[in-house]
Amino acid sequence: MFILHAHLPFVRHPEYAEFLEEDWLFEAITETYIPLINVFDKLIEDGVDFRVTMSLSPPLISMLTDALLQSRYIRYLEKRIELTEKEIERTRHQAAFQRLAQMYHGYFTNARYIFAEKYRRNLITAFKKFQDAGKMEVITCGATHSYFPLMNHNVNAMRAQVHVAINHYEKHFGRRPRGMWLSECAYEPEGDRILSEAGIRFFITETHGILFASPRPKYGVYAPIMTPSGIAAFGRDQESSKQVWSAKEGYPGDFVYREFYRDVGFDLDYDYIRPYLHGDGKRSNIGIKYYRITGKTDHKEPYCPERALGKAVEHAENFLFNRERQIERLSSVMDRKPIVVAPYDAELFGHWWFEGPQWINVLFRKIASDHKAISLSTPLEYLEKYPVNQVSTPSCSSWGYKGYHEYWLNENNDWIYRHLHKAAERMVELANTYPRRDENSLQNRALNQAARELLLAQSSDWAFIMKTGAMVKYAVKRTKEHLLRFTKLYDDIRSDRVDAAWLSDIESKDNIFSDIGYHIYQ
């Protein structure tokens, strides 16, 4: 069961001509989503049967379908295509580098074609196509990827995160989601009943969420368990994950693969590269990287795509060999077919591990043609084969550092929670105090915007960034902005003094979930 989790925080700043953090989306589109779409399109074209599960978070879907960000992404690509044309000329006496400049020119040109022409700027249509073809199970996650165990058991707030996500999914995919990715694989017993009420049939959790379940599961993580609310919980297999995920012990760290941390945005002459940097002129990643990992050394050798592809083939074969041995071993002690659950952040493939999409391509093709002992499955396909499963309550868990909540609750970010808890309490208060009114009234708009601001403040990404130490100022700024906007809306609504001009301004900035109804907090 191959699972890709695709999520980015909602970053959209129409008040600026360009914004550095919007590059998070543009890089992911170029380096992960389009390469994966190319792989899946070609597999279908070649008649290769495959199954993959992919979560697309509501913030990511919202950004991928936003007209402003779509147009800015075209501009992002055009600047890189222009730069690669200059690079082809600049490297004309450096054969190894000119070949790479030509490769990147084709890479960005293909991205522009896939995005602008083939899918008319809306990549969600590609994922919907794969789902409708029966090759992909697209699942959702909490509305803004909130961390359920740290929501202070506010059932209304957790329910809003679930139902906003489900309504958003249905709007874009034409049916309700059947599965949910728990943000950070963090299981919270309080949310179990909410998922069941919403019609969710399965979710993914961390290994020890299953292994420490009560009672202990007979098959460990190699079969799902059913929670008391009747939802199937699938646990991550550490063995298959580590082989791919670990930069030190896994495939991505091989010295033949492309070096992520050497980019022309930092390597080339400043005056030459300046037109392709952001307005502040600070050096940043451009996405053109000429070197391979080489080794634990500052001296890097030029990247060789052919060698890297050969290594990806070798690693796909190694992964299959290990899974075959693993499944044979498990089958000898189980009275059903074992399921090996392999979930990854989607951005590992292509963004961090440049060759990752081709590794998936080779892996899926070999499973379809060479390996009768292994087949790809979605969660529901497995549940159809084995509808009766052990009832057990998963343990609290996450796939973060040390396996619980420490990464999202520590000395760097603990200050945010008292404010998030109070805002959630106040949102429930507003929803219960003001029944449904005229949808076009100023008060109704303010109530809906208050719900948006709370949801955006609850994103687990801000606490995560505060812990990592990178882009901390931005994460703090976003948290405070959403909380301050929420608080002003709360005060204005309670005093019946909503500022129409100010409300219009923040509606245009924080425009996620355009059809939200605040009554979801009742």
Secondary structure, DSSP 8 states (H G I E B T S, - for coil): -EEEEE-------TTSS--GGGHHHHHHIIIIIHHHHHHHHHHHHTT----EEEEE-HHHHHHHT-HHHHHHHHHHHHHHHHHHHHHHHHTTT-HHHHHHHHHHHHHHHHHHIIIIIISTT-THHHHHHHHHTTSEEEEEE-TT-B-GGGSTT-HHHHHHHHHHHHHHHHHHHSS--SEEE-GGG-B-HHHHHHHHHTT--EEEE-HHHHHT-BS--TTGGGS-EE-TTS-EEEE--HHHHHHHH-TTTSGGG-TTSB-TT--HHHHS-HHHHGGGS-TT------S---BB--SSSS---B--HHHHHHHHHHHHHHHHHHHHHHHHHHHTT-SS-----EEEEGGGBTTTBTTHHHHHHHHHHHHHHT-SS-----HHHHHHH-----B-B--SB-SSGGGSSGGGSSTTTTTHHHHHHHHHHHHHHHHHHS----TTSHHHHHHHHHHHHHHHHTBHHHHHHHHH-SSHHHHHHHHHHHHHHHHHHHHHHHHT---HHHHHHHHHHS--STT--GGGG-
